[in-house]
């Protein structure tokens, strides 16, 4: 598999995610990429046995992926953000705070981040630049 990221390939065990997630097909065209993304902690499942490969990605999920790619420690979820719709202690709170503090996101207006909205390709481009 051609890696698109400069992540070290040693010390990381690539597991067969079709044996972990009931919705990852063993012969799915995407499986090797899911295996890689999960092994490197870029993505995790949407539950302990679901990856949800056909789902859209939300703004909160995409910001969490960016934080994962940057190696940000998001374990402290008891942080405060500038957004009224991103309360402390949510799984995405620390990632949103990091993204906001680093000018990766600035919300959708009205003091909101809209974490559960699907992220658009346009918004992804803005966050990536």
N, C-alpha and C positions, 0 to 999 in steps of 0.2 A: 504494500500500500504506500502510495506517495503521501508523506506527511506534509501538510500545509503550514504547520507551526514549527517553530524551533524549540520543540520540547525534547528533552533527553529520552532516548529510547531504551536505555538500560535501567534496571531497577523498577520497571513498571510491568506488571503482569497484565497482558491483554486477555480478558476473559470473554467467553462466548455469551454474549448478552441474550441470545435466544433461549438460553437455559435459565436466565434470571428474570427476564420480562416476558410475560405470556403473549405480548403483542408485537414482539420483534421476531420476524420470520427468519428461520435458519438460512433460507435461500433468498432472502430479500436483497435487492440491489444495494441497499443502504446499510446492511448489517455490519460490515467491516468498519464503517464510519461511526456507527453507534458504539461498537466495541472500543474503538479508539477514544472517542469523546468521553465515554464513561470511565475508561481506564485512567485517563489523564485528569479526571475531575472537572471537565469542561461542562458536561451535562450530567444530570442524575435523572432518575425516573420521576414520574409524576406521582408514584406511590411505590411501595416495596416490590410490586410485581408488574407494574405498568410503566412503559416508556412513553407511550402516546405518540408514535412516530408520524401519525397523520394529522395531529392537532396543530393549530396555529400557535404561535408563541406570543405571550403577553409582554407588555412593556417591563413588568417586574422580572419575568423570566429572562428576557434579553439582557437586562442590566446585570442580573446575577451571572449570566454566562460571561459577560465582559469582565466582571470582577474575578471570576474563576480563571479566565485567561491571563489576567494580570497577577494572579496569585495573592489577591487581597484576602486577608483574614476577616471573614464576615461572621465569625462565631459570636461576637457580642451584638446581640439583637436588641439590647436595651439601650438604644441610642435614639436621639431625637433628630428628625429631619425638618426641613422648612415646609414640607407639604402636609396639608391638613388631612389628606387621605392616605398617608403612610404613617400609621401609628407605630410606636415602639413594640418590640417583641414579635413582629411578623417575620416569616422566613426571609423576606426580601428587604427588610428595613435597613440593615447594615450595607447592603449592596447599593441601595438607592442613595443612602447618605454618602457613601464613597463617590458614586457617580456625580452627585450634586456638588460635593466639595471640590471635585476635580473638573468641574465645568463640562462634564460629558452630557448631562441632562439639565434642563432648566424648567421642566414641567410643561403643562398644557394651558396654563393660564388660571387665574382665579385661585392661586395658591395650591393647585392640584397637580399631582403626577399622573393620575389615572392608571394605577398599577395593573388592573385587570383587563384593560383594553388591549386588543391585538396591536402589536407594533407594526407599523407600516414600513415598507421598504424605504420610503423617504426618511422616516424617523431613524431607521437603522443606519442609513448613510450619514445622517447628522451626528449620531452618537459615535460612529466609527472615525470621524474626521476631527 
